[in-house]
Amino acid sequence: MCADTNWPRSPKAQLTQLGLSPRKGLGQNFLIGDRVINTILRAAELNPSDLVLEIGPGLGIVTEQLVTQAGKVIALEMDPELANALSGRIADEHKLSVVCGDARQVDVCNLIGGDSYKLIGNLPYYAANPIVRHFLESECRPTRIVVMLQREVAKSMTAQPGQMSLLSVGVQTYGKPRIAGYVPPSAFYPQPKVTSAVVSIDVYRTPALELEDRDAFFNVVRAGFSAPRKQIRNSLANGLGITFQEALGLLRKANIEPSRRAETLDIETWKALYEATKGELAHVCDGACQDKPLP
């Protein structure tokens, strides 16, 4: 690997040298220091044979370490100026490939060539959920995801029954998430107004649930969370556009107590409710199945 030894360590100085400034519209907050990087690398558990797809490499502070620890790194950067700068800074065409593109829309299988890979990234807050969703739903899912995102989102992803959300169900259908560490605003330039977290997701080889219609399943879950503070019988009726009695019938068929709240249901219970709707409600997947399962 050939890196520019004259490159300043400070993100602010690096941007100044490039004639750039943080782009708020892209949610750019650049990492500072080694402590957070070490947390990311430990969570990733890299070995020399790993293919790593890095989302949002920015100025390359994590990329430098990935190139030394992994077999191959594909860095996907949305900002063309930063992508060009990274290509010039770390010149190792055998181990690093820099691609300019949007992680929410990229053709995953084409990008990684169908190989097994790990996904690592410092995700912009506004795009974190869609990016995670895009890769979890891909036919070419990573074996592990290690990403930085907003603390509240991380807690929602890892929540257990009693505090579940639509996001919890969506992520935990595809993998087992955990919080590897918290990151203060001072670890970034410019400093965000919120605390971040490093989340590691061990992605299942096959989803936790075998579903005939994934969209219909998530439509039922979405309906159940349409009024999360209400009892499931009320939120389900409201979300599916059915009568109170119809909702009660579905819950009884799934052996779910109607007074429970959506946040208390685990994934298997949601599957039972989805199974109860099959053949009962022809409109469960009408139109809304064009929506994505995660918020």
ZIPE-V385567 format. One record per residue. N is the residue number from 1. PSI is psi in whole degrees, 0 to 359 (NA if undefined). Layout:
# ZIPE-V385567
<<N | PSI> <N | PSI>>
This chain:
# ZIPE-V385567
<<1 | 135> <2 | 108> <3 | 153> <4 | 108> <5 | 345> <6 | 2> <7 | 126> <8 | 152> <9 | 329> <10 | 127> <11 | 323> <12 | 316> <13 | 323> <14 | 314> <15 | 319> <16 | 317> <17 | 328> <18 | 352> <19 | 30> <20 | 169> <21 | 158> <22 | 135> <23 | 106> <24 | 324> <25 | 338> <26 | 5> <27 | 38> <28 | 115> <29 | 116> <30 | 136> <31 | 146> <32 | 132> <33 | 166> <34 | 341> <35 | 312> <36 | 321> <37 | 319> <38 | 323> <39 | 316> <40 | 315> <41 | 321> <42 | 318> <43 | 327> <44 | 333> <45 | 60> <46 | 153> <47 | 165> <48 | 348> <49 | 357> <50 | 140> <51 | 127> <52 | 132> <53 | 115> <54 | 126> <55 | 128> <56 | 57> <57 | 337> <58 | 241> <59 | 359> <60 | 17> <61 | 325> <62 | 323> <63 | 319> <64 | 315> <65 | 323> <66 | 319> <67 | 328> <68 | 336> <69 | 335> <70 | 169> <71 | 323> <72 | 139> <73 | 127> <74 | 116> <75 | 116> <76 | 109> <77 | 131> <78 | 331> <79 | 112> <80 | 328> <81 | 319> <82 | 324> <83 | 316> <84 | 319> <85 | 321> <86 | 321> <87 | 323> <88 | 331> <89 | 316> <90 | 97> <91 | 91> <92 | 84> <93 | 343> <94 | 331> <95 | 341> <96 | 130> <97 | 123> <98 | 125> <99 | 134> <100 | 121> <101 | 173> <102 | 119> <103 | 342> <104 | 343> <105 | 352> <106 | 146> <107 | 101> <108 | 311> <109 | 320> <110 | 323> <111 | 317> <112 | 359> <113 | 20> <114 | 5> <115 | 161> <116 | 140> <117 | 165> <118 | 144> <119 | 127> <120 | 140> <121 | 149> <122 | 97> <123 | 138> <124 | 139> <125 | 319> <126 | 338> <127 | 3> <128 | 309> <129 | 312> <130 | 325> <131 | 311> <132 | 316> <133 | 315> <134 | 319> <135 | 326> <136 | 328> <137 | 353> <138 | 153> <139 | 339> <140 | 72> <141 | 147> <142 | 163> <143 | 332> <144 | 144> <145 | 128> <146 | 109> <147 | 152> <148 | 130> <149 | 181> <150 | 140> <151 | 316> <152 | 324> <153 | 319> <154 | 317> <155 | 324> <156 | 318> <157 | 322> <158 | 3> <159 | 150> <160 | 166> <161 | 131> <162 | 332> <163 | 19> <164 | 160> <165 | 176> <166 | 320> <167 | 318> <168 | 312> <169 | 318> <170 | 313> <171 | 315> <172 | 350> <173 | 332> <174 | 343> <175 | 175> <176 | 108> <177 | 152> <178 | 157> <179 | 119> <180 | 340> <181 | 160> <182 | 151> <183 | 120> <184 | 160> <185 | 330> <186 | 350> <187 | 4> <188 | 155> <189 | 125> <190 | 162> <191 | 129> <192 | 172> <193 | 358> <194 | 161> <195 | 145> <196 | 175> <197 | 149> <198 | 120> <199 | 132> <200 | 130> <201 | 116> <202 | 110> <203 | 131> <204 | 149> <205 | 320> <206 | 149> <207 | 154> <208 | 333> <209 | 137> <210 | 115> <211 | 132> <212 | 324> <213 | 98> <214 | 319> <215 | 319> <216 | 321> <217 | 310> <218 | 337> <219 | 322> <220 | 316> <221 | 317> <222 | 319> <223 | 319> <224 | 329> <225 | 9> <226 | 335> <227 | 74> <228 | 338> <229 | 352> <230 | 165> <231 | 152> <232 | 328> <233 | 325> <234 | 314> <235 | 325> <236 | 316> <237 | 317> <238 | 315> <239 | 327> <240 | 351> <241 | 39> <242 | 174> <243 | 163> <244 | 319> <245 | 323> <246 | 319> <247 | 318> <248 | 320> <249 | 319> <250 | 319> <251 | 321> <252 | 319> <253 | 327> <254 | 3> <255 | 43> <256 | 129> <257 | 121> <258 | 339> <259 | 354> <260 | 161> <261 | 155> <262 | 324> <263 | 344> <264 | 350> <265 | 133> <266 | 177> <267 | 319> <268 | 325> <269 | 323> <270 | 323> <271 | 319> <272 | 321> <273 | 319> <274 | 316> <275 | 326> <276 | 334> <277 | 339> <278 | 126> <279 | 348> <280 | 323> <281 | 99> <282 | 339> <283 | 9> <284 | 324> <285 | 18> <286 | 120> <287 | 306> <288 | 345> <289 | 354> <290 | 343> <291 | 161> <292 | 153> <293 | 332> <294 | 150> <295 | NA>>
